Amino acid sequence: MGIIVWLIIGLIAGFIARALVPGSDSMGVVGTLVLGLIGSLVGGFLGNLFVNGQMDIQAAGIIGSIIGAILALLIYRAMGRRV
């Protein structure tokens, strides 16, 4: 049951991140889901790094997932322009 909730949170976080960052993306539902999952890991890593001072990778809550997904989307776009 936990993996289903994680996938749903990832999809929501990816959708909100894409809505908050202006510009067009050629991602479908799967790309948005992957963006949210990566955002959850990035948000969990950064949150754990700043709060506990440890570099552990873990899933974040919805706010951390959205922040991480926004960062991941900006990095994705920056790398896409160079290629």
N, C-alpha and C positions, 0 to 999 in steps of 0.2 A: 504494500500500500504506500510505503514511503517514496518509492521511485515515481509513482504516478503523481503524487503531490509535488515532488521536485520538478517533474516535467511541466506540470500546470503552472507552477510559480515561474519557471524559466520562460514559458510562452508568454505569460503576462508581463514579466519584466522586459523581455525582448520587444514586445509590442509597445509598451510605454516608452522605452528608450528610443525606438524608431519614431514615435510620435513627438518626443521632446526635442530631438536633434533634427534641425531643418535640413532639407535636401532629399533627394530621391535615392532609394536603394533598390536593387534588383533581387531582393531576397523574397522567397516564398515563406510558407508557414514553417517549413523545416529549417530554413536559414534563421528565421526569427526565434525559433525554439533553441537552436544551437547558440545564437547570440545571447539569449537569456541564461542558458546553462553556463556559458563561459563567464558571463557577467556575475553569476552567483559565485563562481569560484574566485574570480578576481575580487569581488566585494568581500567575500569571506577572508581571503588572504590579506587584503589591506586592512580590514577591520581587526583581524587578529594581530597584525603587525603593529598597528597603532595603539590598540588597547592593551594587549598582553606583551608586546615586544617580541613575539615569537613568529617565525616564518612558517606556520602551518597552513596547509591548504585545506579548506573546509567550505561547505556551502554556507551562504549567508541568508538572511531573511529577505523579505521583499524589498525593503529600502536599499539594503546593501547590494541586492541583485540588480536593481535598477541603476544605481550609481556605477556598479561594475560593468553593466551592459552598455551604458553611455560611454564609458572609457574604452571598452572593447570596440564599439562602433566607430568612435573617433580614430582609433588606431587602425582599424580595418580600412576606413576611408583614406587615411593618410598613406597607407601602404598601397592602396589601389591606384592612387594618382601617380605614384613613382613607377609602377610596372608598365 
